[in-house]
Amino acid sequence: MGQTLYLECNSGISGDMLVGALLDLGASQDTLSNVLDTVQAEGFDIVYTKQKRSGLECMDFDVVLDADHENHDHDMDYLYGHLQEDHSHEHHHDHEHTHEHEHHNQHSHEHHHSHDHIHRGIKEVNEIIDAAKMTDRAREIAKAIFDQVAKAESKAHGVPVEQVHFHEVGAIDSIVDVIAIAVCIDDLDITEVIVPKLYDGQGTVRCQHGILPIPVPAVANIVADNAIKLEILNVRGELVTPTGAAAVAALRTSDKLPDEFLVKKIGMGSGKRDYGLAGFLRAMIIE
């Protein structure tokens, strides 16, 4: 029959926030860990914890990178240091972990040399997705999400899709996030996804291409190509990541909530960057 998912993106959306929300909704952590154990890339561990955001308990899905693969994705000084202003937002690497919720996967596959993510294109990403052991439906979803990113980057850089070199989105943490989203959506048997609109911030953010305006070009292209409504909040910072936007574009079946519905279950996925907002993605299974 399939379930209907409603995503409320008031604090934005990123890949890890979506995975956290889906796990909190009841997607199997064991199923996910088993798939991620078969991802042929090195330099990452998975940590599952419960975190408090705005005083509420959220599921935190963290792809922890080793020193060779670290890409500063959650480092506020790196992302916004160029603004020369003190927004006094520490980034969230210093939150207390509640160890009883932790679960690590060790990944020591040696299929790629360090810094390989700089050279990954859609072909290499699809090879990693193909080599991982997951259902056909999960594989299809993961590829559909990456296709959205590839098309958006192709448009932004003016090169054919097969020549796009993913930078941040080709880093292993983003690939793991996308595979994890696909596995969890499949595990929960979600067939309808309602996302009324996305909320992003403003200003600029540093990435491997340099300093970019927010919404970043990949996100702007994804929302433009998929007619996704966007609201810009009075917040300096990137609330919607390319992975988050691509997941919405690939999964969304409607932007209209029914006039009334039953909420069967609620999941909260924790964000890693502090913008002074609620800091979580709320997901509901509705009927």
Sequence and secondary structure as in RCSB ss.txt:
>XXXX:A:sequence
MGQTLYLECNSGISGDMLVGALLDLGASQDTLSNVLDTVQAEGFDIVYTKQKRSGLECMDFDVVLDADHENHDHD
MDYLYGHLQEDHSHEHHHDHEHTHEHEHHNQHSHEHHHSHDHIHRGIKEVNEIIDAAKMTDRAREIAKAIFDQVA
KAESKAHGVPVEQVHFHEVGAIDSIVDVIAIAVCIDDLDITEVIVPKLYDGQGTVRCQHGILPIPVPAVANIVAD
NAIKLEILNVRGELVTPTGAAAVAALRTSDKLPDEFLVKKIGMGSGKRDYGLAGFLRAMIIE
>XXXX:A:secstr
  EEEEEE TT B HHHHHHHHHHTT  HHHHHHHHTT   BSEEEEEEEEEETTEEEEEEEEEE TTT   TT 
HHHHHGGG S      GGGS   GGG   B  B  SS TTGGGG  HHHHHHHHHHS   HHHHHHHHHHHHHHH
HHHHHHHTS GGG   SGGGSHHHHHHHHHHHHHHHHTTEEEEE   EEEEESEEEETTEEEESS HHHHHHHHH
TT  EEEEEEES  B HHHHHHHHHH  BS   SS  EEEEEEEE SS  SS  EEEEEEE 
